[in-house]
Amino acid sequence: MSRLEVRDLTVGYEGGPVLHAVDVEVPHGELLAIVGPSGCGKTTLLRTIAGLLRAQSGEIRIGQRMVTTHGIHLAPEKRRIGWVPQDAALFPHLTVAENVAFGMLAGRGSARAARRAAKSDEVRRLLDLVDLAPLAHRAPGQLSGGQAQRVALARALAAGPELVLLDEPFGALDPMLRADLRAAVRELLRAEGVTGILVTHDQAEALSVADRVAVMRGGEVLQLGTPEEVYRTPATPWVAGFVGDAVFLPGVLHGDEVATAIGRLRAVPVADAAGLVPEDGADVTVLVRPEELRVVRADAASVADATAAHRADADRRADDGALDGIVTDVEYTGHDAMLALALADGVRLRARVTASGVVPRGTDVRVSVDGSVLAYRPEA
């Protein structure tokens, strides 16, 4: 079993600590995506797990083996870890098959040994797995970016790793190829039963491909959970804004509702890192996802793609006089669109609607919120 456990990991350079008491756990066979702004410690964490950096304190366990702890630092080549870098980093003097075979040698072989191993059944199996068997004799310079990354993945799997680390492997690819390749990588790791960690700057990519997502900031993991947990119940307003589009409103909590500039909304209070929950009567920060906003033409009797319940909710809230507004801009993306809305009292919102629900700029509208919202203690 290739379960990964990172406990209380602290890593630093001469300028001070980069990772602060990081805890991460990845069950066997799952893919964890790590996201966060540049400089938050994503790559440092990856390199420390790989054994390329020494930890100041903490533990790293891969399967049943402790690879990092006080007094123990297992060498990278002994950790049974595969690495897929951003640029594929294939050997230009070796063919596709020979590059994969070199992975079987765990970095200890020669080009001659790789050429012999390239004829093995295992190399053929791996090339079939990444759908590149017809290109076995090509040079890396004859491959597309996506093909090169498939070779790099096959090479990483060739050594039979317990863990595969993917460091921005899709960053240089065009959007369509990127989507196809990340889906293929997910299926390959599942087929091989290998645990994986993907570092990416693309939040949508992390949410769509990973079993779990870790959000990092300032060398700390702020939240680790399933994509749905991280998106639907973010631990902090910052996490909410980082992993997706978000609308934040000030409000005052009153029982199970919160009073905001767009009316009284059903609210779910969220505990902060210290376990403190907003109290009744407290000022709060309210999170609304753009897709939770329902937009109705002011002169219409119905809402595009809304249910009767949504229409009734819109009418009820519109009666409060707080939700009349106007569409100031439309960002059309084909399958959906983002509407910029200006409401009374200077409130501005962004609502996501389906393509059939798009209304032109300048349209008078009414706005309601579908379901409950999250209420946080204001961040310092």
N, C-alpha and C positions, 0 to 999 in steps of 0.2 A: 504494500500500500504506500502511495506516494504523497501522503498528507503533509502539508507544510505548516509549521508552527513557528511564529516569531514572537518572542516574549521580551518585553521591556528593553527593546533594542535602542542603544544610544551610540551614535557614530558622529565623529567630528574631525575637522581638519585643524590646522594651526589657528585659524580665525575663530574657532569655537565649535560647539555642537551643531550638526546639520540635522540629525534625527534625534528626537526627544522621546525616549521611553515608548517606542512604537510596538504595538501589538497587532499582529495579523495572523489569521488562520484561514487556510484553504483546504477544504476536504478533498480527498482522493478523487481525481478525475475531473475536477471542476476548473473553470477558468476565472481568475480574478483579474479585473481591470483596475489599474491605479490611475487616477486622474488628479489634476491639481495644476496650479499656475507654475510657470517657469521658476525654478529655484526652490521649489517646495520640498525637494528631497526624493522625488520619484526614482531618478536614476541612481542616486546614492543607495537607496534601499535595494534596488535591483543588483547593483554591483556588490553590495555586502552579502546578499543571499548567495551570489555566485562565488563568493570567496575572494573577489578582487580587492576588497577593502576589509580591513580589520575593524571589528566592533570594539568600542570602549567598554561596553557592558551589555548584558542581555544574552539571549539564547536564540539559536536557530536550529530547528529539528526538521529533517526531511525523512519522512517515513519513520523508521525505528532508529535512525542514526542522528546523534547530536553532532552537528557539523561546526557549530560555534557556541562556545560558552567560556566561562572563566578558565583560562589556561589551555583552551582548545581552539585551534583554527585549522580546520581541514583544508588542504590545498584545493584550488579550483578543479583540477583534473581528477580529484578523487571524490567529488560531490555528486557525480552522475547527473549533471545539469546540462541541458542543451541551450544554446544561445542563438537567437535570430536577431541580428542587428538591423538597423534602418536601411543600410545600403547593401544588404546581402553579403558583401565581402567574400565573393567567390574567388578561388584561385584562377587567374586568367590562363595559366599554362596547363590546366587540367580540364578535361571534358566534364560535361554534366554528370555522367556516371562516376567519374573519378573524384569529383568534388564530394558526391554523396559517400563514396567509399572511404574518403579521407575521414569522414565523421566516424566511421566504424573503428578507425585506428585510434580514436580519442586523442588526436594531436601528437601521437608518438611515432607515427609512421613516416614514410618518405613518399615522394611522387611515384617511385617504382612500385612500392607496396600498394599504393592507391590504385595504380593501373591494374595490378593483379586482382585486387579485391573488387574492382569495378565489374568483373564478370560473374560475381556471386549471385545466387538466387535472392539474397536479402536486398541487394541493391536494386535488382529488377522489381522486387515487391514494392520497395519504397517509391521507385519511379512510377510504377502503376498507381500507387496510392495518391501521388500528387499529379497524376495524369500527364506525365512527361516522358513516358517510355519511348515514344518515337524520336525524342530529342536527346537520347542518351549520349550520342557521339558529338553533339554540338559543343562549341566553345562558349564560355560565358558571354563573350562579346556579341554573340549571335542571338541572344535572348532578349525578350522584352522585360520591362521592370517586374511585371507580375510573374513571369516565368522564373526570373532570377530569385525572387522571394520564395517561390515554391521549392526551388532547389535548396535554398538555405534552410527551409523547414525540414526537407527530407534529410539533409545533412545533420541537422540537430537531432532528428529522431533516430538516426543510424546507430548511435552509440547506446540505444536502449535507455534513455534518461528517465529518472523518476520525476523530473521537473523540467519544463521548458520555459525559458524567459524570452519574451518578445519585446524588444525595445523599439517602439515606434516603427514597426515593420511595414506599415502601409502609408507612411507619411509622404513619400515621393510619388505615389500613384494617382492617376486620374480618378475622379469620384466613382465612376461605374466599375472600373477594375478594382478599386479599393473595396467596394461593397461585395463584389463577387469573391475576392480573395479572403476577406475576413470571415465570410460564411464558410468557405472551404477549409480554412485553418481550424475553425471551431469544430467542424465535423471530423477533421483528421485527428485532432487531439482526443475527441470522444472515442473514435474508432480504435485508437491505440491505448486508451485508458490512461493517458498522461495528464498530470496536473500542470496547469499553465498560469503564468502571470504576464499580462499585457500592460505595458506602459503606453499611454496615449494622451494626446492633447485634445482629442476629439470626444467630447462628452456624449454625443449621440452614438458614436461607435461603441463606447464603453457600455452604454445602456442597452444597446441592441445585441451585442455579441457575448457579453460576460454572464456567468452565473452569479457572481458577486462583484460589487464595486466598492473600492476604497477611495475616499475623497481626502486628499492631503492638503495641508496648508501650514507653512512655517515649520516643516519638519515633524508635524504631528498628523495622525490619522483622526480626522474629525468624525467620520462615520464610515462604517463598513456594514454592508447589507446587500440584499438582493437589489437588482435594478429598480424594481417597483417600490421597495422600501425607501431607497435613497431618493427617488423622485417624488413619491406620494407623501412621505413623512420625513422630510429632511430634518436633520438634527438642529440646524441653525438657519437663520435667514441667509447667511453667506453661502452655505451649502446649497440652499434652494436656488439662489441666483446663479451659482456656478454650474449646476447640472442641468439647467433648463431655463426657458423664459419664465419670468416671474413678475408679478405685480405686487408691490408692497404698499400698504396703506397704514397710516396711524389709526389707532382705535382705542376704545375704552371697553374693558370686559365687564359684562353684566350677566352673571350666571352662565348660561349656556349660549349666550349671544354676545356679539361685540358691536358697539355703535361705531360706524365709520361714515365717511363722507358719501358713501353710496348706500346708506341705509343700515338697518340692523341685520346682521348676518349670523347664521348659526356658526358657533365657534368650537374648536377643539383646542384647549390649552396644551402647549408643549413644554416639557421640562427642559431646563438648560443643562449644561455640563455638570453643574453642581447639584442637579436634581430638584431645583426650585421651579415651581409652577406658578404662572401669573395668578395673582389673587383677584377676587372679585373687586371691581372698581379700579383696577390697575391700568395704567397706560400699556398698550401692547403694540407690537408690529404684526400686521395681518398679511398672510400670504394668500394670494389668489393666482392660480395658473391661468394664462390667457385662454385656454380651451374651456375653462370653467365659466367664462363670461358668455352670456347669451345676449345677442344683439337683435333688437326688433325695430323695424321701421316705425317711426312715430305714428304714421297714418295707416299701418297695416294691422290686420286682425290676427296675424299669425307670425311665427318666427320660422325662417327657413331651417329645416332639419330638426326643429324642436318638437318635443312631445306636448300633449295637451297640458300635462303637469307643468312643464316649463313655461307655457304660455300663461297659465294661471298665476304662476309665481312672478312672471314679468309684470302682469297687470297689477298684482297686489303691491309689488315694490314701486311700480311707476306711480301708484296713487299717493305715495309718500312725497312725491315731487322732488326726489333727490337724484333720479336716474335719467333725466332727460339730457341728451347730449347731441353731438354732431360728429360725423366721421370726417377727420381732417386728413387722413392719408390711407392708402391701400398698398400693401406689399403682397402682390400676387405671385404664388409659387407653383400654380398648376393644380395640385391636389387639394391645397387649402390656401388661405390668405390670412395676413395679419392686418387688422384694422386699428388705426390710431384714432382714439376717441377723446374728445374734449367735453367734459361734463360741466355742470353748474359749479360755481365756486372755484373754478380753475383746476379741478381734478382732471388728470389725464391718465388714460388707461390704454392697454393694448389687448385686443381680443382676437383669438384665433377662431376662424370659421371655416366650414367646408367651402369648396369652390362654388357650390350652389347657393351658399349663404352670403356671398359677397354683395355689398351694397356700395354704390359710388361715393366718391368723396363729396362732401357737402350735404349728405343725407341726414336728416333729423332722425334720431334713434332713441330708443329706450334700452336700458341695460339692466340685466339681473344676473345673479350668481347662482350657478347650479350646485346644490349640495352645501356642505359645511366648509369653513375655512380654518386654517391653522393660526393660532395666536401665540406669539413668542414674547418673552420679556425683551424689551429693547436692548440691542447690543451696545456695549460701551464704545 
